Every structure is written in C-alpha cells, then in structure tokens.
Amino acid sequence: MAYTYLFFQPAHLPLSTDELSPDTVLVLRDIDRIKQGLAQVAPGLEWALPTWGHATVLGHQVEFHLPEDVSEGPLAMHCSLRIDYTPWVQSLCDRLGWLAFDERPMCLQPHGPAFPA
C-alpha cells in the first residue's frame, strides 16, 4: 500500500482553508522546472519514463508521477506507509514554494502551518 501527496503552485501565501479554490491552488505546469526542483530535494532521482520517476527518501523508495498532459492533473508522490513523510514534504514545500495535499486531507504550505483542506 502507498500514501499519496499531490503538489500544486499557490497563487499567494499564506493560504487558509476558506481560501482553497482553483484560483488559489494552481497546477504545476512547467515539466522541466518540476523535474529540476525535485532533483534539488531528492538527490538520486531517476526518471525511468518521462512521467515516472523514483528516488530514495528517508531510506525508502518514493515515486513521482506526472500526468501525460499537465493540464489534466497534478504532480503526485507515492510513498510507503511505514514512514511519516510529512516533515520531508514540508521541507520540500518550504524549499520549492509548492503546496502539498495529503490523504487526510491536510494542506502543507511553504513556511506556514499545515491546515485542514
């Protein structure tokens, strides 16, 4: 089994629960920039396919999935249920300026508190 995080670009920060909408939570569209950002936070990231990459994070394998067409959906990260990746994902958001949503659902934002989505 796997746990999933979805990544987006915020229109502005900080955000709160009542501000979440398609106008404030934007799909990441620049594939090259997405891959460059992920390479900064996940050393050893390998793209086995143009839309599927994998890396070792916190000692376990994680997978990154891009939709075939970035207008159709967000970047997703699938990871093991054995490890709580929330602190690592928060550091990714802090460094790259992205939003992340997990399955609870919670929204993690750069340099701010997580909040219910």
PyMOL commands that set and color helices and strands:
alter all, ss='L'
color gray80, all
select helices_A, chain A and resi 17-19+31-41+70-72+86-96
alter helices_A, ss='H'
color red, helices_A
select strands_A, chain A and resi 2-10+25-26+46-49+52-57+60-65+75-80+99-101+106-108+115-116
alter strands_A, ss='S'
color yellow, strands_A
deselect
rebuild
show_as cartoon
